[in-house]
Amino acid sequence: MAKILRSGYTTGACAAAGVKAALIFMTSKQLVDSVEITALDGTVLTIPIKSIDTPQSDSLKSIGVEVVKDSGDDPDITNGTSVFTSVKYIDGDEIVFKAGEGIGTVTKSGLSVPVGEPAINPGPQKLIKNVVKEFFSEPVGLEVTISIPAGVELAKRTLNPVLGVEGGLSVIGTTGVLRPMSEEAFKKSLVPQIDVALAAGFDSLIFVPGKIGEVAALKLGLPKEAIVETSNFIGYMLEAAAEREVRNVLLLGHIGKLAKVAAGVFYTHNRIADGRLETIAAYAAAEGLGYKAVKQILNSNTTEEAVRIIDENGFERVYDKIAKRASTRAYRYIFGKVYVGTILIDRENDILGKDKFADEILKYFWSKGQILCNQNNLEMRELL
């Protein structure tokens, strides 16, 4: 019988729960050990309160509340961390959000929060505002400061440095409910990289499945701000680029990953699609590599071993063929909405092969945006 996965709650919901516990004390002097909040999808969440830091006098200058994040069965890196929320009255009739320790500040355009503002996303802000409405019939001035002290280090394991969120984590969550669908959530977390790159003025992007591709891209002198990590979701990210009318995409990554794209595989996790050796062997055979060597490729333990066999037999031209096919497949996958080029690299970040479209996109970057060769554009269109 399949295990039913347990849902949890987001950092935004933790902050909202902290605000509610603080307001309960501020309005009734009552200390609570849990609160109920209604998530933006209507789900009622019961969230434990670990501690409430109350003032020593009746001035009610500031109330601090600690809530421990519970991610349920979702493997969220903030699970078990403390979210601190401080609430105080201020003049005016607005709710002002502040970034405390471990909460980042937005430094690049393209995200859902303006540059210079605390990285507290619209969902959590709305959730907190809904909580405030439970206590006050008229607008009230409040300052809400959110802190996640562990966030300074945890942020280094996220895409925040790439996205331009500096100093810590983002307070995220669409509804407040954290459902154990980490793969879908992870896919969505990758897309803002495209928005940030576009907001920075780039109409062409470099898609890298991981660090190997990123290092190679920087080695080629390509702009870091235009590099987008796709992880295994190459097709998903290509579709996101097409929706945003990106002009060109350069696929740049390890041959073991991008050979799968040449075979028409756009979700490249090895448990879903591990036809790397079969694809390389097929293209090598099509170029005339002998039966014995082809069989050696198929029996290889790693892609590196397959590359060694190809090189020893003088069939390096195979790499360009695989790169061209990957570009063709990708271009067709998004119905010709974005021009695509491909560069295959090894684990040493050296280029194994590339196609003419990759060459033209490289020239495009190096020349800071000159129009691509019309002839190549025509050839790319003919691939459809």
LOGUTOR-98162 format. One record per residue (C-alpha): residue in three letters; y, x, z; residue number from 1. Coordinates in steps of 0.25 Angstrom, whole numbers, plus 5000, padded with zeros to 4 digits. Each point is the difference from the previous one (the first is absolute). Last residue first. Layout:
N
+-----+------+------+------+-----+
: res :   yy :   xx :   zz :   n :
+-----+------+------+------+-----+
: ala :    Y :    X :    Z : NUM :
...
+-----+------+------+------+-----+
This chain:
384
+-----+------+------+------+-----+
: res :   yy :   xx :   zz :   n :
+-----+------+------+------+-----+
: leu : 5088 : 5043 : 4845 : 384 :
: leu : 4999 : 5015 : 4997 : 383 :
: glu : 5010 : 4998 : 4989 : 382 :
: arg : 5011 : 4998 : 5010 : 381 :
: met : 4997 : 5014 : 5005 : 380 :
: glu : 5001 : 5006 : 4986 : 379 :
: leu : 5013 : 4993 : 4998 : 378 :
: asn : 5006 : 5005 : 5012 : 377 :
: asn : 4995 : 5014 : 4996 : 376 :
: gln : 5007 : 4999 : 4987 : 375 :
: asn : 5013 : 4996 : 5008 : 374 :
: cys : 5000 : 5012 : 5008 : 373 :
: leu : 5004 : 4996 : 5014 : 372 :
: ile : 5015 : 4998 : 5003 : 371 :
: gln : 5007 : 5011 : 5008 : 370 :
: gly : 4999 : 4997 : 5015 : 369 :
: lys : 5003 : 5013 : 5008 : 368 :
: ser : 4995 : 5010 : 4989 : 367 :
: trp : 4989 : 5004 : 5010 : 366 :
: phe : 4996 : 4986 : 5003 : 365 :
: tyr : 4999 : 4996 : 4986 : 364 :
: lys : 4993 : 5013 : 4996 : 363 :
: leu : 4989 : 4997 : 5010 : 362 :
: ile : 4999 : 4985 : 4994 : 361 :
: glu : 4999 : 5006 : 4986 : 360 :
: asp : 4989 : 5010 : 5004 : 359 :
: ala : 4993 : 4989 : 5008 : 358 :
: phe : 5000 : 4991 : 4987 : 357 :
: lys : 4994 : 5012 : 4993 : 356 :
: asp : 4988 : 5000 : 5008 : 355 :
: lys : 4996 : 5009 : 5012 : 354 :
: gly : 4989 : 5010 : 5004 : 353 :
: leu : 4995 : 5009 : 5011 : 352 :
: ile : 5014 : 5003 : 5007 : 351 :
: asp : 4999 : 5008 : 5013 : 350 :
: asn : 5002 : 4993 : 5013 : 349 :
: glu : 4989 : 5009 : 5006 : 348 :
: arg : 4991 : 4988 : 5002 : 347 :
: asp : 5000 : 4998 : 4985 : 346 :
: ile : 5011 : 4992 : 4992 : 345 :
: leu : 5000 : 4989 : 4989 : 344 :
: ile : 5013 : 4996 : 4995 : 343 :
: thr : 5002 : 4986 : 4994 : 342 :
: gly : 5011 : 4993 : 4992 : 341 :
: val : 5003 : 4985 : 5001 : 340 :
: tyr : 5011 : 4992 : 4993 : 339 :
: val : 5002 : 4987 : 5008 : 338 :
: lys : 4999 : 4985 : 4995 : 337 :
: gly : 4989 : 5003 : 4990 : 336 :
: phe : 4991 : 4989 : 5005 : 335 :
: ile : 4999 : 5006 : 5015 : 334 :
: tyr : 4985 : 5004 : 4998 : 333 :
: arg : 5002 : 5004 : 4986 : 332 :
: tyr : 5010 : 5011 : 5004 : 331 :
: ala : 4990 : 5004 : 5011 : 330 :
: arg : 4988 : 5001 : 4991 : 329 :
: thr : 5008 : 5008 : 4989 : 328 :
: ser : 5006 : 5009 : 5011 : 327 :
: ala : 4986 : 5003 : 5006 : 326 :
: arg : 4994 : 5002 : 4985 : 325 :
: lys : 5011 : 5010 : 4998 : 324 :
: ala : 4996 : 5008 : 5013 : 323 :
: ile : 4985 : 4999 : 4997 : 322 :
: lys : 5003 : 5006 : 4986 : 321 :
: asp : 5009 : 5011 : 5005 : 320 :
: tyr : 4989 : 5004 : 5010 : 319 :
: val : 4989 : 5001 : 4990 : 318 :
: arg : 5008 : 5011 : 4993 : 317 :
: glu : 4995 : 5009 : 5011 : 316 :
: phe : 4986 : 5000 : 4993 : 315 :
: gly : 4998 : 5016 : 5001 : 314 :
: asn : 4986 : 4999 : 5005 : 313 :
: glu : 5004 : 5007 : 5013 : 312 :
: asp : 5012 : 4990 : 5001 : 311 :
: ile : 4992 : 4988 : 4999 : 310 :
: ile : 4990 : 5005 : 5011 : 309 :
: arg : 5011 : 5004 : 5009 : 308 :
: val : 5007 : 4986 : 4999 : 307 :
: ala : 4986 : 4993 : 5003 : 306 :
: glu : 4999 : 5009 : 5013 : 305 :
: glu : 5015 : 4996 : 5004 : 304 :
: thr : 4996 : 4985 : 4998 : 303 :
: thr : 4990 : 5002 : 5011 : 302 :
: asn : 4985 : 4999 : 5002 : 301 :
: ser : 4996 : 5003 : 4985 : 300 :
: asn : 4988 : 4993 : 4995 : 299 :
: leu : 5008 : 4993 : 4989 : 298 :
: ile : 5007 : 5012 : 4996 : 297 :
: gln : 4987 : 5008 : 4999 : 296 :
: lys : 4994 : 4989 : 4991 : 295 :
: val : 5012 : 5002 : 4991 : 294 :
: ala : 4998 : 5015 : 5000 : 293 :
: lys : 4986 : 4998 : 4996 : 292 :
: tyr : 5003 : 4990 : 4989 : 291 :
: gly : 5010 : 5009 : 4993 : 290 :
: leu : 5015 : 4997 : 5001 : 289 :
: gly : 5004 : 4994 : 4986 : 288 :
: glu : 5014 : 4993 : 5003 : 287 :
: ala : 4993 : 4987 : 5003 : 286 :
: ala : 4991 : 5007 : 5010 : 285 :
: ala : 5012 : 5005 : 5007 : 284 :
: tyr : 5006 : 4986 : 5000 : 283 :
: ala : 4987 : 4994 : 5006 : 282 :
: ala : 4998 : 5011 : 5010 : 281 :
: ile : 5014 : 4998 : 5005 : 280 :
: thr : 4998 : 4985 : 5002 : 279 :
: glu : 4986 : 5001 : 5006 : 278 :
: leu : 5005 : 5011 : 5010 : 277 :
: arg : 5012 : 4991 : 5004 : 276 :
: gly : 4992 : 4987 : 5001 : 275 :
: asp : 5003 : 4998 : 5015 : 274 :
: ala : 5006 : 4986 : 5000 : 273 :
: ile : 5000 : 4991 : 5012 : 272 :
: arg : 4995 : 5009 : 5011 : 271 :
: asn : 5008 : 5011 : 4993 : 270 :
: his : 5013 : 4993 : 5001 : 269 :
: thr : 5006 : 5000 : 4986 : 268 :
: tyr : 5006 : 4986 : 4998 : 267 :
: phe : 5004 : 5001 : 4986 : 266 :
: val : 4987 : 5003 : 4993 : 265 :
: gly : 5001 : 4999 : 4985 : 264 :
: ala : 4992 : 5013 : 4997 : 263 :
: ala : 5012 : 5008 : 4998 : 262 :
: val : 5005 : 4995 : 5013 : 261 :
: lys : 4987 : 5005 : 5007 : 260 :
: ala : 5004 : 5014 : 4994 : 259 :
: leu : 5013 : 4999 : 5007 : 258 :
: lys : 4993 : 5002 : 5014 : 257 :
: gly : 4991 : 5011 : 4997 : 256 :
: ile : 5010 : 5007 : 4991 : 255 :
: his : 5009 : 5001 : 5012 : 254 :
: gly : 5014 : 4994 : 4998 : 253 :
: leu : 5012 : 4997 : 4991 : 252 :
: leu : 5002 : 4987 : 4994 : 251 :
: leu : 5014 : 5000 : 4994 : 250 :
: val : 5006 : 4986 : 4999 : 249 :
: asn : 5012 : 4997 : 4991 : 248 :
: arg : 5010 : 4989 : 4999 : 247 :
: val : 4999 : 4992 : 5013 : 246 :
: glu : 5002 : 4985 : 4997 : 245 :
: arg : 4998 : 4996 : 5015 : 244 :
: glu : 4988 : 4991 : 4996 : 243 :
: ala : 4994 : 5012 : 4992 : 242 :
: ala : 5002 : 5009 : 5012 : 241 :
: ala : 4992 : 4990 : 5009 : 240 :
: glu : 4989 : 4999 : 4989 : 239 :
: leu : 4999 : 5015 : 5000 : 238 :
: met : 4999 : 5000 : 5015 : 237 :
: tyr : 4989 : 4990 : 5000 : 236 :
: gly : 4992 : 5008 : 4990 : 235 :
: ile : 5002 : 5013 : 5007 : 234 :
: phe : 4995 : 4994 : 5013 : 233 :
: asn : 4992 : 5012 : 5005 : 232 :
: ser : 5012 : 5007 : 5007 : 231 :
: thr : 5012 : 4996 : 4992 : 230 :
: glu : 5010 : 5011 : 5005 : 229 :
: val : 5013 : 4999 : 4992 : 228 :
: ile : 5008 : 5012 : 4996 : 227 :
: ala : 5014 : 4997 : 4995 : 226 :
: glu : 5007 : 5005 : 5012 : 225 :
: lys : 4993 : 5013 : 4999 : 224 :
: pro : 5006 : 5004 : 4987 : 223 :
: leu : 4990 : 5007 : 4991 : 222 :
: gly : 5001 : 5015 : 4999 : 221 :
: leu : 4986 : 5002 : 4996 : 220 :
: lys : 4996 : 5006 : 5013 : 219 :
: leu : 5006 : 4987 : 5006 : 218 :
: ala : 4990 : 4992 : 4992 : 217 :
: ala : 4988 : 5009 : 5003 : 216 :
: val : 5003 : 4998 : 5015 : 215 :
: glu : 5001 : 4985 : 4999 : 214 :
: gly : 4987 : 4999 : 4991 : 213 :
: ile : 4992 : 5008 : 5011 : 212 :
: lys : 5007 : 4991 : 5011 : 211 :
: gly : 4994 : 4987 : 4995 : 210 :
: pro : 4998 : 4990 : 4989 : 209 :
: val : 5013 : 5005 : 4993 : 208 :
: phe : 5009 : 4991 : 4991 : 207 :
: ile : 5012 : 5007 : 4995 : 206 :
: leu : 5011 : 4990 : 4996 : 205 :
: ser : 5010 : 4997 : 4990 : 204 :
: asp : 5013 : 4991 : 5001 : 203 :
: phe : 5005 : 5009 : 5011 : 202 :
: gly : 5014 : 4996 : 5006 : 201 :
: ala : 4998 : 5001 : 5015 : 200 :
: ala : 4998 : 4985 : 5001 : 199 :
: leu : 4988 : 5002 : 4990 : 198 :
: ala : 4994 : 5010 : 5009 : 197 :
: val : 5001 : 4992 : 5012 : 196 :
: asp : 4995 : 4987 : 4993 : 195 :
: ile : 4988 : 5008 : 4995 : 194 :
: gln : 4997 : 5006 : 5014 : 193 :
: pro : 5001 : 4986 : 5005 : 192 :
: val : 4986 : 4997 : 4993 : 191 :
: leu : 4991 : 5008 : 5009 : 190 :
: ser : 5001 : 4991 : 5012 : 189 :
: lys : 4995 : 4989 : 4992 : 188 :
: lys : 4987 : 5007 : 4997 : 187 :
: phe : 4998 : 5004 : 5015 : 186 :
: ala : 5002 : 4985 : 5004 : 185 :
: glu : 4989 : 4996 : 4990 : 184 :
: glu : 4991 : 5011 : 5005 : 183 :
: ser : 5003 : 4997 : 5015 : 182 :
: met : 4995 : 4986 : 4999 : 181 :
: pro : 4998 : 4998 : 5015 : 180 :
: arg : 5011 : 4990 : 5002 : 179 :
: leu : 5012 : 5004 : 5008 : 178 :
: val : 5008 : 4988 : 5003 : 177 :
: gly : 5015 : 5002 : 5001 : 176 :
: thr : 5003 : 4993 : 4987 : 175 :
: thr : 5004 : 5011 : 4990 : 174 :
: gly : 4999 : 5012 : 5010 : 173 :
: ile : 5008 : 5012 : 5002 : 172 :
: val : 5008 : 5008 : 5010 : 171 :
: ser : 5001 : 5013 : 4992 : 170 :
: leu : 4996 : 5013 : 5007 : 169 :
: gly : 5007 : 5013 : 5004 : 168 :
: gly : 5012 : 5008 : 4997 : 167 :
: glu : 5002 : 4999 : 4985 : 166 :
: val : 4997 : 4988 : 4991 : 165 :
: gly : 5002 : 5006 : 4986 : 164 :
: leu : 4988 : 4994 : 4993 : 163 :
: val : 4993 : 5014 : 4999 : 162 :
: pro : 5002 : 5003 : 5015 : 161 :
: asn : 4996 : 4985 : 5004 : 160 :
: leu : 4987 : 5001 : 4992 : 159 :
: thr : 4992 : 5001 : 5013 : 158 :
: arg : 4993 : 5011 : 5008 : 157 :
: lys : 5013 : 5007 : 5003 : 156 :
: ala : 5005 : 4987 : 5006 : 155 :
: leu : 4989 : 5001 : 5011 : 154 :
: glu : 5007 : 5012 : 5006 : 153 :
: val : 5014 : 4993 : 5002 : 152 :
: gly : 4993 : 4987 : 5002 : 151 :
: ala : 4994 : 5004 : 5013 : 150 :
: pro : 5013 : 4996 : 5007 : 149 :
: ile : 5000 : 4986 : 4994 : 148 :
: ser : 5014 : 4994 : 5002 : 147 :
: ile : 5007 : 4987 : 4997 : 146 :
: thr : 5014 : 4997 : 5004 : 145 :
: val : 5005 : 4986 : 5000 : 144 :
: glu : 5015 : 4997 : 5002 : 143 :
: leu : 5003 : 4986 : 5002 : 142 :
: gly : 5012 : 4991 : 4997 : 141 :
: val : 4997 : 4985 : 5000 : 140 :
: pro : 5000 : 4989 : 4990 : 139 :
: glu : 4998 : 4986 : 5006 : 138 :
: ser : 4988 : 4993 : 5004 : 137 :
: phe : 4995 : 5012 : 5008 : 136 :
: phe : 4986 : 5003 : 5006 : 135 :
: glu : 4991 : 4996 : 4989 : 134 :
: lys : 5010 : 5005 : 4989 : 133 :
: val : 4998 : 5014 : 5006 : 132 :
: val : 4985 : 5000 : 4996 : 131 :
: asn : 5003 : 4996 : 4986 : 130 :
: lys : 5010 : 5011 : 4999 : 129 :
: ile : 4989 : 5010 : 5005 : 128 :
: leu : 4990 : 4995 : 4989 : 127 :
: lys : 5012 : 5000 : 4989 : 126 :
: gln : 5002 : 5015 : 5004 : 125 :
: pro : 4985 : 5003 : 5000 : 124 :
: gly : 4999 : 4994 : 4985 : 123 :
: pro : 5013 : 5007 : 4995 : 122 :
: asn : 4995 : 5014 : 5003 : 121 :
: ile : 5005 : 5009 : 5012 : 120 :
: ala : 5003 : 5013 : 4994 : 119 :
: pro : 5013 : 5002 : 5007 : 118 :
: glu : 5012 : 4999 : 4990 : 117 :
: gly : 5006 : 5012 : 4993 : 116 :
: val : 4996 : 4995 : 4987 : 115 :
: pro : 4997 : 4986 : 4999 : 114 :
: val : 4986 : 4994 : 5004 : 113 :
: ser : 4991 : 4994 : 4990 : 112 :
: leu : 4998 : 5013 : 4993 : 111 :
: gly : 5006 : 5005 : 4987 : 110 :
: ser : 5011 : 5009 : 5005 : 109 :
: lys : 4997 : 5013 : 5008 : 108 :
: thr : 5004 : 5004 : 5015 : 107 :
: val : 4993 : 4989 : 5008 : 106 :
: thr : 5000 : 5003 : 5015 : 105 :
: gly : 4987 : 5002 : 5007 : 104 :
: ile : 4995 : 4995 : 5013 : 103 :
: gly : 4994 : 5010 : 5010 : 102 :
: glu : 5010 : 5000 : 5010 : 101 :
: gly : 5009 : 4987 : 4999 : 100 :
: ala : 5005 : 4994 : 4987 :  99 :
: lys : 5011 : 4989 : 5003 :  98 :
: phe : 5000 : 4986 : 4995 :  97 :
: val : 5012 : 4991 : 5002 :  96 :
: ile : 4999 : 4985 : 5002 :  95 :
: glu : 5013 : 4993 : 4997 :  94 :
: asp : 5009 : 4991 : 5008 :  93 :
: gly : 5011 : 5009 : 5005 :  92 :
: asp : 5000 : 5009 : 5013 :  91 :
: ile : 4987 : 5006 : 5004 :  90 :
: tyr : 4989 : 4995 : 5009 :  89 :
: lys : 4988 : 5010 : 5002 :  88 :
: val : 4986 : 5002 : 4995 :  87 :
: ser : 4991 : 5012 : 5000 :  86 :
: thr : 4986 : 5000 : 4993 :  85 :
: phe : 4990 : 5010 : 5002 :  84 :
: val : 4987 : 5001 : 4992 :  83 :
: ser : 4989 : 5007 : 5006 :  82 :
: thr : 4989 : 5006 : 4991 :  81 :
: gly : 4986 : 4994 : 5001 :  80 :
: asn : 4999 : 4998 : 4985 :  79 :
: thr : 5011 : 5007 : 4993 :  78 :
: ile : 4991 : 5007 : 4989 :  77 :
: asp : 4995 : 4987 : 4996 :  76 :
: pro : 4985 : 4999 : 4997 :  75 :
: asp : 4999 : 4984 : 5000 :  74 :
: asp : 4990 : 4995 : 5010 :  73 :
: gly : 5011 : 4994 : 5009 :  72 :
: ser : 5013 : 5008 : 4998 :  71 :
: asp : 5004 : 4999 : 5015 :  70 :
: lys : 5013 : 5006 : 5003 :  69 :
: val : 5004 : 5002 : 5015 :  68 :
: val : 5012 : 4993 : 5004 :  67 :
: glu : 5011 : 5006 : 5009 :  66 :
: val : 5013 : 4992 : 5004 :  65 :
: gly : 5013 : 5005 : 5003 :  64 :
: ile : 5012 : 4991 : 5005 :  63 :
: ser : 5014 : 5005 : 4999 :  62 :
: lys : 5013 : 4998 : 5007 :  61 :
: leu : 4995 : 4988 : 5008 :  60 :
: ser : 5011 : 5001 : 5010 :  59 :
: asp : 4992 : 4994 : 5011 :  58 :
: ser : 4997 : 5014 : 5006 :  57 :
: gln : 4988 : 5009 : 5000 :  56 :
: pro : 4997 : 4997 : 4985 :  55 :
: thr : 4986 : 4996 : 4995 :  54 :
: asp : 4990 : 5009 : 4993 :  53 :
: ile : 4989 : 4990 : 4995 :  52 :
: ser : 4986 : 5005 : 4999 :  51 :
: lys : 4987 : 4999 : 4992 :  50 :
: ile : 5003 : 4986 : 4993 :  49 :
: pro : 4988 : 4994 : 4994 :  48 :
: ile : 5002 : 4992 : 4987 :  47 :
: thr : 4995 : 4986 : 4997 :  46 :
: leu : 5002 : 4998 : 4985 :  45 :
: val : 5002 : 4986 : 4994 :  44 :
: thr : 4998 : 5001 : 4985 :  43 :
: gly : 5011 : 4992 : 4992 :  42 :
: asp : 5001 : 5010 : 4988 :  41 :
: leu : 5012 : 5006 : 5006 :  40 :
: ala : 4993 : 5002 : 5013 :  39 :
: thr : 5002 : 4991 : 5012 :  38 :
: ile : 5002 : 5008 : 5013 :  37 :
: glu : 4992 : 4998 : 5013 :  36 :
: val : 5003 : 5009 : 5012 :  35 :
: ser : 4992 : 5008 : 5010 :  34 :
: asp : 5002 : 5006 : 5014 :  33 :
: val : 5013 : 4993 : 5003 :  32 :
: leu : 5011 : 5003 : 5010 :  31 :
: gln : 5010 : 4988 : 5002 :  30 :
: lys : 5015 : 5003 : 5003 :  29 :
: ser : 5002 : 4987 : 4992 :  28 :
: thr : 5010 : 5003 : 4988 :  27 :
: met : 4999 : 5015 : 5000 :  26 :
: phe : 4986 : 5000 : 5005 :  25 :
: ile : 4995 : 4991 : 4989 :  24 :
: leu : 5009 : 5008 : 4990 :  23 :
: ala : 4993 : 5013 : 5003 :  22 :
: ala : 4986 : 4994 : 4998 :  21 :
: lys : 5005 : 4994 : 4987 :  20 :
: val : 5006 : 5013 : 4995 :  19 :
: gly : 4987 : 5007 : 5003 :  18 :
: ala : 4992 : 4990 : 4993 :  17 :
: ala : 5009 : 5002 : 4988 :  16 :
: ala : 4998 : 5015 : 5001 :  15 :
: cys : 4985 : 4999 : 5000 :  14 :
: ala : 5000 : 4990 : 4989 :  13 :
: gly : 5008 : 5010 : 4992 :  12 :
: thr : 4990 : 5011 : 5003 :  11 :
: thr : 4990 : 4991 : 4994 :  10 :
: tyr : 4989 : 4991 : 5007 :   9 :
: gly : 4985 : 5000 : 5000 :   8 :
: ser : 4989 : 4993 : 4992 :   7 :
: arg : 4985 : 5001 : 5004 :   6 :
: leu : 4990 : 5002 : 4989 :   5 :
: ile : 4988 : 4991 : 4999 :   4 :
: lys : 4988 : 5008 : 4999 :   3 :
: ala : 4991 : 4997 : 4989 :   2 :
: met : 4986 : 4994 : 5004 :   1 :
+-----+------+------+------+-----+
